[in-house]
Amino acid sequence: MQAGHTSLETALLRVLDMRGEQRPTGDSWHMDLIRRAASATVARPAILTAETAKAADRTRRFRHVAVRTYDQFEPDDAAGAVRAAAHLAETLSDELARFKIITDGGD
């Protein structure tokens, strides 16, 4: 799950780079990246739907616990993160394809 979420962040950062948008910075950049991906701007539609952004935020928070505060790991909390990861696995490809078609005709 850690690698999957990190790959998602890398993909979202690449989309921002390709669109000439500033990358988020600061201590909350991981959270800010997801929020920006879920928000439309004047120059582009939202990259992620609200539901998928919520799932991405859930895997982000789980990764933070796993990486930074593993001694506070709650097994019951993992189930929600697994459901969020499953949602991302099921929907992310289609959402990125939709974004690509809207923004550049799918080429």
C-alpha positions, 0 to 999 in steps of 0.5 A: 500500500505504501508503494501504491500510494507513493506511485499515485503521488508521483503520477499526480505530481507529473500531471501538475508538472505537465500542466505547468502547475506549481507542486505543493510545498510545506509540511502538508504537501501530501495532503495538499496534493490530493486536495488540488487533484480533486479541485478544478482550476480555471485551466483544468478539470479536477484530476480525481473525483471527490470519492477517489480523492477521499480514498487517496487521502485514506491511503495517505493517512495509513501510509503516514501511520505505517511509516512514521508512527508504526507503534501506534498502528491499529489493526482495525484501522487497516480495514478502511485503508484496504477498502480505500486502496481497493477503490483506487485500484478499481477506479484510478485508471479510468479517472486518469483516462477521463482526465486525459481525454478532457484535457488533451483529447486522449492523445 
